[in-house]
Amino acid sequence: MAKVVMYATAVCPYCVRAEQLLRRKGVAEIEKIRIDLDSAQREIMMQITGRRTVPQIFINEAHVGGCDDLYALEHEGRLDALLAGTGA
């Protein structure tokens, strides 16, 4: 299964929604980086993504975007392949 990293905060409904989709897809482990607890991590997230909002999701080190982007991948039928490491 893919390595998933998600920049998140404690009270973000979009973070919860993204995590729920990933769990339904069989992702057992999500490395969460809490930017509300560490402002340096927020700066890092903004530098590598160019975005200020959470969640910011990486699958196998590829930035896929936020919650809406993740659901768009699912809608397009591309999320399974990305999680399996066989597509984008």
C-alpha positions as CSV (number, residue, x, y, z in Angstrom):
1,M,0.0,0.0,0.0
2,A,1.1,3.6,-0.7
3,K,2.8,5.8,1.8
4,V,0.3,8.6,2.7
5,V,1.3,11.8,4.4
6,M,-1.3,14.4,5.3
7,Y,-0.7,17.9,6.7
8,A,-3.7,18.6,8.9
9,T,-5.2,20.4,11.9
10,A,-7.2,19.0,14.8
11,V,-10.5,20.5,13.9
12,C,-10.5,20.4,10.1
13,P,-13.7,18.7,8.7
14,Y,-11.9,18.4,5.3
15,C,-9.1,16.5,6.9
16,V,-11.6,14.1,8.5
17,R,-13.4,13.6,5.2
18,A,-10.1,13.0,3.3
19,E,-9.0,10.5,6.0
20,Q,-12.3,8.7,5.8
21,L,-12.0,8.2,2.0
22,L,-8.4,7.0,2.4
23,R,-9.5,4.5,5.1
24,R,-12.3,3.2,2.9
25,K,-9.7,2.7,0.2
26,G,-7.8,0.4,2.6
27,V,-5.1,2.8,3.7
28,A,-4.2,1.6,7.2
29,E,-1.5,4.1,7.9
30,I,-1.6,7.9,7.4
31,E,1.3,10.0,8.6
32,K,-0.4,13.1,9.9
33,I,1.7,16.3,10.3
34,R,-0.2,18.6,12.6
35,I,0.5,22.2,11.5
36,D,-1.7,23.6,14.3
37,L,0.9,22.2,16.8
38,D,4.0,23.2,14.9
39,S,4.2,26.5,13.0
40,A,7.5,25.4,11.4
41,Q,5.6,22.5,9.7
42,R,3.0,25.0,8.4
43,E,5.9,26.9,6.8
44,I,7.3,23.8,5.3
45,M,3.9,22.8,3.9
46,M,3.4,26.2,2.3
47,Q,6.8,26.1,0.7
48,I,6.5,22.6,-0.8
49,T,2.8,22.9,-1.9
50,G,2.3,26.6,-2.5
51,R,-0.9,26.3,-0.5
52,R,-2.1,27.5,2.9
53,T,-5.1,25.3,3.5
54,V,-5.3,21.8,5.0
55,P,-5.4,19.0,4.3
56,Q,-2.5,18.7,1.9
57,I,-2.0,15.1,0.9
58,F,0.9,13.3,-0.5
59,I,0.7,9.7,-1.8
60,N,4.1,8.1,-2.4
61,E,5.7,11.5,-2.1
62,A,3.6,13.0,-4.9
63,H,1.5,16.0,-3.9
64,V,-2.1,15.3,-4.8
65,G,-3.6,18.4,-3.2
66,G,-6.4,18.8,-0.7
67,C,-9.7,17.0,0.0
68,D,-11.5,18.2,-3.1
69,D,-8.5,17.1,-5.2
70,L,-8.5,13.7,-3.5
71,Y,-12.2,13.2,-4.2
72,A,-11.7,14.3,-7.8
73,L,-9.1,11.6,-8.2
74,E,-11.6,9.1,-6.9
75,H,-14.3,10.4,-9.2
76,E,-12.0,10.1,-12.2
77,G,-11.2,6.5,-11.2
78,R,-7.5,7.3,-10.7
79,L,-7.2,7.1,-6.9
80,D,-6.9,3.3,-6.7
81,A,-4.0,3.1,-9.2
82,L,-2.2,5.9,-7.3
83,L,-2.6,4.1,-4.0
84,A,-1.4,0.9,-5.6
85,G,1.6,2.7,-7.0
86,T,0.6,1.9,-10.6
87,G,-0.6,5.3,-11.9
88,A,-1.3,8.9,-11.3
